[in-house]
Amino acid sequence: MNDRHLVVGAGPVGRHTAQLLAARGSEVVVATRSGTDTGIDGVTHLRLDASDADALSAAAEGSAVLYNCVNPADYTQWETVWPPVAAAFLAAAERSGAVYAMTGALYPYGPVDGPMHEGLPDAATDHKGVLRARMWADAKAMHDAGRIRAVEIRGSDYVGTGVGENGHVSRQVPGLLAGKRAIVIGRKDQPHTFTDVLDSARLLVAAAGDDTSHGRTWHVPSNPARTQEQALTDVMASVGRPAPKVSTMPRPVFAALALAMPMMRELREIDYQWTRPYVLDDTAARAHFAMEPTPWGEVCRRTAVV
């Protein structure tokens, strides 16, 4: 049985995916633009431009699974970075025959009323949501045509080990440990799902290896929704620290920053995620994969480690 796996991207999900695969004895190659060494025993590292379809196809040759764990952190670059990368992955999956396992997000749904489940349409109107929806639609079309085998997992805002500046909760941790106040966008009293990056990797590996799960999206099993204030309080409590002071950024200030700073403008485009309930329904994945999320207390402790 072919047990070679190509993981593209060494961010939190990619790193955890590689660790899980290596721990079970699989042959694992982690590819990044810089050739970053993850330090994971038994893992081979490769310098690769993921937008180069020929190079990615060559690297994927002989692999059972091709994992897309690419995560362009700068929203302002998505329209430039993602399309050629997405096209290269589709080409590599078709040429190599590897299962294409995508790390997705909830952006494609756009604003919704009620918990988000996999049966909702991808109806986003902001450019980030439209782009991510198109990526899955293209993969799904090729899957349905029998040209590739594809599956996508979708999680909410990440918490856990290694998230750092890329997480709305984890980016506050250094300041909170130093006794500073947290300032959050949107509202601090609305329920919001937070997804552990390790649980995302667990589902990605499980979905890739399960033929019956292919051709659709799956929501990562996640703990019950917390407000931003509750999540920050829980993370601090996990390391014996008192409840932090949490303020919200005034909307006029947010609007002014959005005018001056492109990244803040991108965040404002999706601020609906923080001004109303943003809750993930993971019922389907829990049942299909018999998977439960990592206990919240453990997730908080790992999030608190800077």
Stockholm file with secondary structure:
# STOCKHOLM 1.0

chainA/1-306         MNDRHLVVGAGPVGRHTAQLLAARGSEVVVATRSGTDTGIDGVTHLRLDASDADALSAAAEGSAVLYNCVNPADYTQWETVWPPVAAAFLAAAERSGAVYAMTGALYPYGPVDGPMHEGLPDAATDHKGVLRARMWADAKAMHDAGRIRAVEIRGSDYVGTGVGENGHVSRQVPGLLAGKRAIVIGRKDQPHTFTDVLDSARLLVAAAGDDTSHGRTWHVPSNPARTQEQALTDVMASVGRPAPKVSTMPRPVFAALALAMPMMRELREIDYQWTRPYVLDDTAARAHFAMEPTPWGEVCRRTAVV
#=GR chainA/1-306 SS CCCEEEEECCSHHHHHHHHHHHHTTCEEEEEESSCCCCCCTTEEEEECCTTCHHHHHHHHTTCSEEEECCCCCCGGGHHHHHHHHHHHHHHHHHHHCCEEEEEEESGGGCSCSSCBCTTSCCCCCSHHHHHHHHHHHHHHHHHHTTSCCEEEEEECEEESTTCGGGSTTGGGHHHHHTTCCEEESSCSSSCBCEEEHHHHHHHHHHHHTCGGGTTSEEECCCCCCBCHHHHHHHHHHTTTCCCCCEEECCHHHHHHHHHHCHHHHHHHHTTHHHHSCBCBCCHHHHHHHTCCCCCHHHHHHHHTCC
#=GC SS_cons         CCCEEEEECCSHHHHHHHHHHHHTTCEEEEEESSCCCCCCTTEEEEECCTTCHHHHHHHHTTCSEEEECCCCCCGGGHHHHHHHHHHHHHHHHHHHCCEEEEEEESGGGCSCSSCBCTTSCCCCCSHHHHHHHHHHHHHHHHHHTTSCCEEEEEECEEESTTCGGGSTTGGGHHHHHTTCCEEESSCSSSCBCEEEHHHHHHHHHHHHTCGGGTTSEEECCCCCCBCHHHHHHHHHHTTTCCCCCEEECCHHHHHHHHHHCHHHHHHHHTTHHHHSCBCBCCHHHHHHHTCCCCCHHHHHHHHTCC
//
